[in-house]
Amino acid sequence: MPRAPATAEQRRAQAVRQARWEQAHAGEFERLNLKLTPGTKAKLQRMAKRYGLKSITQLIEAIARVTRTN
């Protein structure tokens, strides 16, 4: 069953939480936006699953950790 649309107050509260989180973690992360073809997304999801990860984000973070230590 689809969720009901968020109210203006809920959107505002989420924006405040997001801003607070971003401020607390400033310099720790950078945002990366990618546009992927459906086929590429599927390949990355399969690769993540193959390595026991739940998302493409976790896959990218794991790759970053490996390259950072080498």
ZAZA-260885 format. One record per residue: x, y, z of N, C-alpha, C in turn. Coordinates in steps of 0.05 Angstrom, whole numbers, padded with zeros to 5 digits, always signed. Each point is the difference from the previous one (the first is absolute). Layout:
REM ZAZA-260885
XYZXYZXYZ...
***
This chain:
REM ZAZA-260885
+00017-00024+00000-00017+00024+00000+00018+00025+00000-00004+00018-00018+00017+00024-00002-00004+00018+00024+00021+00015+00007-00002+00019+00022-00016+00024-00008-00011+00013+00020-00014+00025-00004+00021+00021-00005-00005+00020-00016+00019+00022-00005+00007+00014+00026+00025+00008+00002+00009+00014+00024-00012+00028+00002-00007+00008+00023-00011+00027+00004+00023+00020-00001-00007+00025-00002+00021+00021+00000+00016+00000+00025-00013-00005+00023+00014-00002+00025+00020-00023+00001-00009-00023-00010+00018-00023-00001+00024+00005-00018-00004+00013-00023+00022+00006-00018+00019+00020+00013-00011+00019+00014+00017+00020+00014+00017-00014+00022-00013-00017+00015+00014-00015+00022+00022-00017-00012-00005-00013-00022+00020-00017-00013+00023+00017-00010-00005+00023-00011+00021+00018-00009+00017+00009+00023-00012+00006+00023+00015+00008+00024+00018-00023+00009-00011-00024+00001+00016-00024+00008+00023-00004-00019-00005+00002-00026+00021-00003-00020+00022+00021+00003-00008+00025+00004+00020+00021+00003+00016-00004+00025-00012-00009+00022+00014-00005+00025+00020-00023-00004-00008-00021-00014+00018-00022-00005+00023+00008-00017-00006+00016-00021+00022+00009-00018+00020+00017+00014-00010+00017+00018+00018+00018+00015+00017-00016+00019-00012-00020+00013+00015-00017+00019+00022-00016-00014-00005-00007-00025+00019-00017-00015+00015+00016-00022+00001+00026+00003+00013+00017-00020+00029-00008-00004+00008-00002-00025+00027-00008-00007+00005-00030+00000-00019-00014+00012+00003-00029+00001-00009-00014-00026-00020+00012-00012-00012-00011-00024-00004+00022-00021-00001-00009-00025-00008+00017-00022-00023-00014-00015-00018+00016-00010-00023-00011-00014+00009-00007-00029-00009-00022-00010+00006-00009-00027-00026-00008-00013-00008+00015-00021-00024-00007-00015+00007-00012-00026-00011-00023-00006+00006-00014-00025-00026-00006-00015+00002+00001-00026-00022-00010-00017+00010-00025-00013-00014-00022+00005+00008-00026-00010-00022-00011-00019+00009-00015-00020-00020-00014-00016-00011-00022+00018-00024-00009-00006-00011-00023+00016+00018-00024+00000+00014-00006-00022+00017-00023-00001+00024+00003+00018+00012+00024+00000+00023+00005+00017-00008-00001+00030-00023+00011+00006-00010-00002+00028-00004-00029+00008-00011-00016-00017-00005-00028+00006+00027-00014+00004+00020+00006-00016+00026-00013+00003+00013+00007+00026-00002+00026+00008+00012+00008+00026-00015-00012+00023-00027-00003-00002-00015-00013+00021+00007-00029+00003+00004-00013-00023+00009-00029+00001+00028-00002+00012+00017+00018-00007+00027-00001+00011-00001+00005+00031-00016+00019+00009-00002+00005+00028-00011-00025+00014-00020-00012-00011-00012-00024+00012+00020-00023+00001+00016-00002-00021+00021-00021-00001+00020+00002+00023+00006+00025+00008+00018+00004+00022-00014+00004+00027-00025-00007+00001-00015+00000+00025-00008+00028+00010-00002+00019-00019-00007+00027+00007-00029+00005-00008-00012+00019+00012-00029+00005-00004-00006+00021-00021+00021+00016-00008-00006+00022-00018+00025+00008-00017-00005+00015-00020+00021+00010-00017+00017+00019+00017-00012+00015+00017+00015+00019+00018+00020-00016+00017-00009-00022+00012+00019-00016+00016+00022-00011-00017-00006-00007-00025+00021-00010-00018+00021+00022-00006-00009+00024-00006+00018+00022-00005+00017+00006+00024-00012+00000+00024+00014+00005+00025+00021-00022+00005-00006-00025-00006+00019-00022+00003+00023+00003-00019-00005+00008-00024+00021+00004-00020+00018+00023+00009-00012+00021+00011+00015+00023+00010+00019-00008+00023-00011-00017+00018+00017-00009+00022+00024-00016-00010-00005-00017-00019+00022-00017-00011+00021+00017-00013-00009+00019-00017+00019+00017-00014+00015+00019+00019-00013+00008+00022+00012+00018+00019+00023-00014+00015-00003-00026+00005+00020-00015+00015+00023-00009-00017-00003+00000-00026+00021-00009-00018+00018+00023-00008
***
